[in-house]
Amino acid sequence: MSGLWVLFLLIFISAIPAIAVYIWFRVSRRPFSFILFLHTLLVGAAAFFPALLFQSFFPPGGSAWAAGKWGLFVQIFIRVALTEELSLFIMLLIFFGISGRLRQKESGLSVFGASTLSGADETSPVSYNDVMQGAAAGLVAGLGFAILESAAYGASNAGVVLLRAFTAAPLHGACSSRVGASVALFRKRSPQAVFRFLTAVTIHGIYNFMIIMPGFPSIAAVLIALSALASSILSIRDGKIRGKESIS
């Protein structure tokens, strides 16, 4: 099998969770067209590159500095968890703002609750549905990030791709759904936005800690990722039920 076909296979396996989420969106009739879904995936994948840039400012994980107690904490929670979630936050902030402005020019409406970011009436409340739309977009973007990250890992060790599709991908989706919600809240509910963002970083960091620390069963990290993903999915589904109820 040629290198190009191997790359396509790695990407396809990494994309299995994203395909499952798209099917769920179609079945539940969420306002996500295929083009919009694809764009959001690409935004998440693009976040992989600023994350690499941010991480380059820290000493590598194998350095003597990183072996210390505080060095390990910085590596897990700052160099990895914070930089990746911050990259997704920045990319989603840009994406929500641009998509909101384009949609408003066309119809006076916005997408993903992006009216909170695109200069709409800042005195109006943020609806629960807006936040959950942001969370849904964050979920998709996190899976896009996971696709590119898993393909990069798979290029050196193809055996890890299937495992990451059912471990790291749910983790990224769960954390990024919280990041997406924080972006939707960013201008009007900053304390809530910060709380949701820090929750994403904390979950991500705990997962990484359990994966690399000896003595912790890996299944515990997987359960954390799946539990966080399940809570995100339930919240997104609940958002469709609660509709335009405002967040105080």
FENMO-V123824 format. One record per residue. RES is the residue in one small letter. PHI is phi in whole degrees, 0 to 359 (NA if undefined). D_LAST is the distance of its C-alpha to the last C-alpha in Angstrom with 2 decimals. Layout:
RES:PHI:D_LAST
RES:PHI:D_LAST
This chain:
m:NA:56.39
s:289:55.76
g:300:53.11
l:294:51.19
w:292:51.06
v:297:49.95
l:298:47.05
f:299:46.06
l:295:46.32
l:298:44.14
i:294:41.45
f:297:41.69
i:298:41.37
s:294:38.41
a:273:36.77
i:304:37.05
p:299:33.43
a:295:32.23
i:297:34.54
a:297:33.17
v:293:29.55
y:298:30.79
i:298:32.56
w:298:29.46
f:299:27.54
r:294:30.50
v:295:30.79
s:273:27.13
r:60:27.25
r:286:24.48
p:283:24.66
f:230:26.66
s:287:30.15
f:298:32.79
i:296:32.95
l:296:29.23
f:299:29.42
l:295:32.47
h:299:30.99
t:292:28.02
l:302:30.57
l:294:32.56
v:298:29.67
g:295:29.21
a:296:32.97
a:296:33.15
a:295:30.80
f:300:33.69
f:282:35.68
p:296:33.46
a:297:32.89
l:299:36.67
l:296:36.90
f:300:34.45
q:291:36.30
s:291:39.59
f:280:38.73
f:256:38.93
p:298:42.18
p:297:42.96
g:300:42.19
g:272:45.86
s:286:46.50
a:296:47.60
w:299:44.54
a:287:42.22
a:283:44.22
g:290:43.12
k:300:40.32
w:288:37.92
g:298:39.29
l:295:38.35
f:300:34.78
v:297:34.51
q:300:36.13
i:283:33.84
f:268:30.41
i:258:30.90
r:297:33.74
v:259:32.68
a:297:29.10
l:294:27.47
t:295:29.68
e:290:29.19
e:290:25.39
l:295:25.38
s:298:27.80
l:294:25.66
f:300:22.61
i:297:24.86
m:294:26.43
l:290:23.25
l:300:21.78
i:295:25.03
f:296:25.19
f:298:21.74
g:296:22.46
i:294:25.96
s:295:25.21
g:294:22.43
r:294:24.88
l:297:27.71
r:291:25.90
q:296:24.71
k:296:28.35
e:279:29.54
s:218:27.25
g:78:24.30
l:249:22.09
s:227:20.71
v:235:20.84
f:62:18.70
g:68:15.62
a:287:17.85
s:298:16.86
t:287:14.42
l:240:17.72
s:244:20.35
g:88:19.98
a:286:18.06
d:304:16.13
e:282:13.88
t:272:12.16
s:285:10.89
p:287:7.47
v:271:7.99
s:280:9.07
y:300:9.65
n:295:13.24
d:301:13.22
v:295:12.30
m:288:14.88
q:295:17.31
g:298:17.09
a:295:17.75
a:296:20.65
a:295:22.10
g:297:21.86
l:302:23.70
v:295:26.42
a:297:26.74
g:298:27.15
l:290:29.90
g:296:31.50
f:300:31.60
a:296:33.13
i:299:35.76
l:291:37.11
e:296:36.96
s:294:38.75
a:295:41.33
a:294:41.99
y:296:42.55
g:293:44.62
a:298:46.91
s:259:48.33
n:209:47.94
a:297:47.50
g:293:47.33
v:272:43.81
v:295:42.19
l:296:42.00
l:298:40.72
r:294:37.96
a:299:36.96
f:247:35.94
t:232:34.73
a:292:33.50
a:297:32.14
p:301:29.69
l:298:28.65
h:296:28.02
g:297:26.15
a:296:23.87
c:292:23.14
s:289:22.80
s:296:20.28
r:289:17.97
v:295:19.16
g:299:18.46
a:296:14.81
s:293:14.69
v:294:16.46
a:296:14.04
l:268:11.21
f:305:13.91
r:277:13.75
k:257:10.18
r:223:8.67
s:301:12.09
p:300:11.79
q:294:10.24
a:298:12.92
v:297:15.56
f:299:14.88
r:294:15.32
f:296:18.29
l:294:19.92
t:297:19.57
a:299:21.52
v:296:24.10
t:295:24.54
i:300:25.16
h:299:27.50
g:295:29.33
i:297:29.87
y:301:31.24
n:298:33.60
f:300:34.68
m:291:35.66
i:290:37.49
i:264:39.72
m:277:40.30
p:292:43.45
g:97:43.16
f:265:39.80
p:293:40.32
s:299:39.00
i:298:37.77
a:296:35.10
a:295:33.66
v:297:33.84
l:296:32.03
i:298:29.18
a:298:28.97
l:292:29.18
s:295:26.67
a:296:24.08
l:294:24.96
a:298:24.74
s:294:21.21
s:294:20.23
i:296:22.13
l:295:20.62
s:294:17.04
i:296:18.27
r:296:20.07
d:295:17.16
g:299:15.19
k:291:18.06
i:284:17.79
r:279:14.12
g:59:14.57
k:268:12.28
e:303:9.51
s:276:6.30
i:261:3.78
s:272:0.00
